[in-house]
Amino acid sequence: MPNFLYSLNASTIRPTPLFDKIRVAAAAGYSGIELWHDELEAYCQSQGKIEDVKRALDNAGLKVPMTIALRGWSLVDPADDAQVWGECERRIEQAAAIGSEFIVASPPSGHVDIGDASRRYRHLVELAQPYGVRPAMEYLGFVEHIHTLSLAVEIVRKSGATSGCVVIDPFHNFRGGESFEAIEQMTLDEIAVSHFNDSPASPPREQQHDRDRVQPGDGIQPLDRWIALLKQKGYHGWLSLELFNEDLWQRDPLEVATDGLQKMRAIAER
């Protein structure tokens, strides 16, 4: 029995059409695929219905661990509240329709009032609860403020939301300058999904962005330690390959997805 469940984040083969992404993930041997709402909405607006996507997922035997993403929810501007929460609920409903347990709650690029963000995160969790979806707080290593796992955990805990959780990512820990050991502060239930990726030796850490991510094992991160910390927590959930590497986008998507799964397993199961 494998230690983890393996998922392909659709960003890894981004130029590939939506339904081809689903077919590639299944053909490569993944159990799940993470989908982006921008792509789901583009399909629904121009071609079909969300039920078509769910049918394709079921036919391929794939689960959806998480969808991406909720944005704008942490900004405090009462004039925009109705529009922001309406858009968030629409995406939450979409996530539920394709069977996703989690949906990413992305932080803004600038400074955040932690108290306000915590209260608004709680509202987000309460908004999603009737749909059976859990918003997963995200940290981004290259943004001004919420760039560490510790800050994401702080927001979740200050919110008081009992089903609050965080999507964790080795690239963002590395880019944000925080040790992998930050995982030790988390409870098992606070871990939503673990994205998985690696970072190159160049450019310098402080200059890296999403596009610089490389396949697991092709970079300099101590991913064995990341896996060891997850196992110590008793986490046997999803590892999801999330890359935004434009060089990989030019290659055959099935080759990229298959290579990524093999490299994840080589690290996670040795």
C-alpha positions as CSV (number, residue, x, y, z in Angstrom):
1,M,0.0,0.0,0.0
2,P,1.5,3.4,-0.9
3,N,2.3,5.9,1.8
4,F,0.4,8.7,0.0
5,L,-2.2,9.4,-2.7
6,Y,-0.8,11.0,-5.8
7,S,-2.4,13.9,-7.7
8,L,-1.5,16.0,-10.7
9,N,-2.0,19.8,-10.3
10,A,-3.3,21.0,-13.7
11,S,-0.8,23.8,-13.7
12,T,2.0,21.3,-14.4
13,I,0.7,20.8,-17.9
14,R,-1.1,24.1,-18.2
15,P,-1.4,24.6,-22.0
16,T,-3.1,21.2,-22.4
17,P,-6.9,21.4,-22.8
18,L,-9.1,20.6,-19.8
19,F,-10.4,17.2,-20.8
20,D,-7.0,16.2,-22.1
21,K,-5.5,17.1,-18.7
22,I,-8.0,14.6,-17.1
23,R,-7.0,11.9,-19.6
24,V,-3.3,12.5,-19.1
25,A,-3.6,12.3,-15.3
26,A,-5.4,9.0,-15.6
27,A,-3.1,7.6,-18.2
28,A,0.0,8.5,-16.2
29,G,-1.3,6.6,-13.1
30,Y,-2.5,9.4,-10.8
31,S,-5.4,8.9,-8.4
32,G,-6.4,12.6,-8.5
33,I,-6.2,15.9,-10.4
34,E,-6.3,19.4,-9.0
35,L,-8.3,21.8,-11.2
36,W,-8.3,25.6,-11.6
37,H,-11.5,27.5,-11.4
38,D,-10.5,29.9,-14.2
39,E,-10.3,26.9,-16.6
40,L,-13.6,25.4,-15.3
41,E,-15.3,28.7,-15.7
42,A,-14.0,29.2,-19.2
43,Y,-15.3,25.8,-20.2
44,C,-18.7,26.4,-18.6
45,Q,-19.1,29.8,-20.2
46,S,-18.2,28.7,-23.7
47,Q,-18.9,25.0,-24.2
48,G,-20.7,23.0,-21.5
49,K,-21.6,22.4,-17.9
50,I,-19.8,21.5,-14.8
51,E,-21.5,18.1,-14.9
52,D,-19.6,17.3,-18.0
53,V,-16.3,17.7,-16.1
54,K,-17.6,15.5,-13.2
55,R,-18.6,12.8,-15.7
56,A,-15.1,12.9,-17.3
57,L,-13.5,12.6,-13.9
58,D,-15.7,9.7,-12.9
59,N,-15.0,8.0,-16.2
60,A,-11.3,8.4,-15.7
61,G,-11.5,7.2,-12.1
62,L,-10.0,10.4,-10.7
63,K,-10.7,12.3,-7.5
64,V,-10.3,16.0,-7.1
65,P,-8.4,16.7,-3.9
66,M,-8.5,20.5,-4.2
67,T,-9.5,23.3,-6.6
68,I,-7.7,26.6,-7.1
69,A,-8.5,29.3,-5.9
70,L,-10.5,31.8,-3.8
71,R,-9.1,35.3,-4.1
72,G,-10.0,38.7,-2.6
73,W,-11.6,37.2,0.5
74,S,-9.1,38.7,2.9
75,L,-9.4,42.3,1.7
76,V,-11.4,44.5,4.0
77,D,-13.6,46.8,1.9
78,P,-17.3,46.7,2.8
79,A,-18.3,48.1,-0.5
80,D,-16.9,45.0,-2.2
81,D,-18.1,42.4,0.3
82,A,-21.2,41.3,-1.5
83,Q,-19.4,40.8,-4.8
84,V,-16.4,39.1,-3.1
85,W,-18.4,36.6,-1.0
86,G,-20.8,35.9,-4.0
87,E,-17.8,35.0,-6.2
88,C,-16.3,32.9,-3.4
89,E,-19.6,31.0,-2.9
90,R,-19.9,30.4,-6.6
91,R,-16.5,28.8,-6.7
92,I,-17.2,26.8,-3.6
93,E,-20.4,25.4,-5.2
94,Q,-18.3,24.6,-8.3
95,A,-15.8,22.7,-6.2
96,A,-18.5,20.7,-4.5
97,A,-20.1,19.8,-7.9
98,I,-16.9,18.0,-9.0
99,G,-16.4,16.4,-5.6
100,S,-13.5,18.4,-4.2
101,E,-12.9,18.3,-0.5
102,F,-10.7,21.4,-0.4
103,I,-10.5,24.8,-2.1
104,V,-7.4,27.0,-1.9
105,A,-7.9,30.3,-0.1
106,S,-5.1,32.5,-1.5
107,P,-3.6,35.4,0.3
108,P,-3.1,38.9,-1.2
109,S,0.3,40.1,-2.4
110,G,0.5,43.0,0.1
111,H,0.3,43.5,3.8
112,V,-2.5,41.8,5.8
113,D,-4.1,42.6,9.1
114,I,-3.9,39.2,10.8
115,G,-7.0,39.8,13.0
116,D,-9.1,40.9,10.0
117,A,-7.8,38.0,7.9
118,S,-8.6,35.5,10.6
119,R,-12.2,36.8,11.0
120,R,-12.7,36.7,7.2
121,Y,-11.2,33.3,6.9
122,R,-13.7,32.1,9.5
123,H,-16.5,33.5,7.4
124,L,-15.1,31.8,4.4
125,V,-15.1,28.4,6.2
126,E,-18.7,29.0,7.4
127,L,-19.7,29.9,3.9
128,A,-18.3,26.6,2.5
129,Q,-19.5,24.4,5.3
130,P,-23.0,23.6,3.8
131,Y,-21.3,22.5,0.6
132,G,-19.0,20.1,2.4
133,V,-15.9,21.9,1.1
134,R,-13.0,23.1,3.3
135,P,-11.1,26.3,2.4
136,A,-7.4,25.7,2.8
137,M,-5.4,28.7,3.8
138,E,-2.5,29.3,1.4
139,Y,0.9,31.0,2.0
140,L,3.0,32.2,-0.9
141,G,6.7,32.5,-0.4
142,F,7.1,35.4,-2.8
143,V,4.4,37.8,-1.4
144,E,5.0,40.6,1.1
145,H,3.4,39.2,4.2
146,I,1.7,35.8,4.2
147,H,4.8,34.0,2.9
148,T,5.3,31.4,5.7
149,L,3.5,28.3,6.8
150,S,3.6,29.7,10.4
151,L,1.6,32.8,9.4
152,A,-1.0,30.7,7.6
153,V,-1.4,28.4,10.6
154,E,-1.7,31.5,12.8
155,I,-4.6,32.9,10.7
156,V,-6.4,29.5,10.8
157,R,-6.0,29.2,14.6
158,K,-7.0,32.7,15.4
159,S,-10.1,32.3,13.2
160,G,-11.4,29.7,15.6
161,A,-12.7,27.7,12.6
162,T,-12.7,24.0,13.8
163,S,-12.3,22.8,10.2
164,G,-9.7,25.3,9.3
165,C,-6.6,23.9,7.4
166,V,-3.6,24.9,5.3
167,V,-2.3,23.7,1.9
168,I,1.4,23.1,2.4
169,D,4.1,23.4,-0.3
170,P,7.9,22.9,-0.1
171,F,8.6,25.5,-2.7
172,H,6.8,28.2,-0.7
173,N,8.6,27.1,2.5
174,F,11.9,27.4,0.6
175,R,11.1,30.7,-1.1
176,G,9.7,32.2,2.1
177,G,12.8,31.3,4.0
178,E,11.1,29.0,6.5
179,S,12.4,25.6,7.5
180,F,10.5,22.5,6.7
181,E,10.4,21.9,10.5
182,A,7.5,24.3,10.6
183,I,5.3,21.3,9.8
184,E,5.9,20.1,13.3
185,Q,3.7,22.8,14.7
186,M,0.7,21.5,12.8
187,T,-2.0,19.0,13.8
188,L,-2.8,16.3,11.3
189,D,-6.2,17.7,10.6
190,E,-4.7,21.1,9.8
191,I,-2.9,19.7,6.8
192,A,-5.2,19.8,3.8
193,V,-3.1,18.8,0.8
194,S,0.7,18.8,0.3
195,H,1.8,20.2,-3.0
196,F,5.1,18.7,-4.1
197,N,7.9,20.2,-6.2
198,D,11.6,21.2,-6.1
199,S,13.7,24.4,-6.4
200,P,16.8,24.9,-8.6
201,A,20.1,26.1,-7.3
202,S,19.8,29.2,-9.5
203,P,18.5,31.9,-9.5
204,P,19.0,32.8,-5.8
205,R,16.1,31.8,-3.5
206,E,15.0,35.4,-3.0
207,Q,14.5,35.8,-6.8
208,Q,12.7,32.5,-7.5
209,H,9.0,32.5,-8.6
210,D,6.5,29.8,-9.6
211,R,8.1,29.4,-13.1
212,D,11.4,28.3,-11.5
213,R,10.0,25.2,-9.9
214,V,11.4,21.9,-11.1
215,Q,10.5,18.2,-10.8
216,P,11.0,16.6,-7.4
217,G,14.6,15.4,-7.1
218,D,15.8,17.7,-9.8
219,G,16.6,20.6,-7.4
220,I,18.2,21.3,-4.1
221,Q,15.4,20.9,-1.6
222,P,15.7,18.2,1.2
223,L,12.5,16.6,0.1
224,D,13.3,13.4,2.1
225,R,12.9,15.6,5.2
226,W,9.6,17.0,4.0
227,I,8.3,13.4,3.6
228,A,9.7,12.3,6.9
229,L,7.9,15.1,8.7
230,L,4.6,14.3,7.0
231,K,4.9,10.6,8.0
232,Q,5.7,11.6,11.6
233,K,2.4,13.5,11.6
234,G,0.6,10.4,10.4
235,Y,-0.2,12.1,7.1
236,H,-1.0,9.7,4.3
237,G,-3.1,12.0,2.2
238,W,-2.4,13.7,-1.1
239,L,0.9,14.7,-2.6
240,S,0.1,16.8,-5.6
241,L,2.7,17.7,-8.3
242,E,2.4,21.5,-8.8
243,L,4.8,23.0,-11.3
244,F,4.6,26.1,-13.5
245,N,7.7,25.4,-15.5
246,E,7.3,26.8,-19.1
247,D,10.0,24.5,-20.4
248,L,8.0,21.5,-19.3
249,W,4.9,23.1,-20.8
250,Q,6.6,22.6,-24.2
251,R,7.1,18.9,-23.8
252,D,4.6,16.1,-24.2
253,P,2.2,16.4,-21.3
254,L,1.9,12.6,-20.7
255,E,5.7,12.4,-20.5
256,V,5.9,15.3,-18.0
257,A,3.1,13.8,-15.9
258,T,4.6,10.3,-15.9
259,D,8.1,11.6,-15.1
260,G,6.7,13.6,-12.2
261,L,4.8,10.7,-10.7
262,Q,7.8,8.5,-10.9
263,K,10.0,11.1,-9.2
264,M,7.4,11.7,-6.4
265,R,7.2,8.0,-5.7
266,A,11.0,7.7,-5.8
267,I,11.2,10.2,-2.9
268,A,8.0,9.4,-1.0
269,E,8.3,5.6,-1.0
270,R,11.9,4.9,-0.6
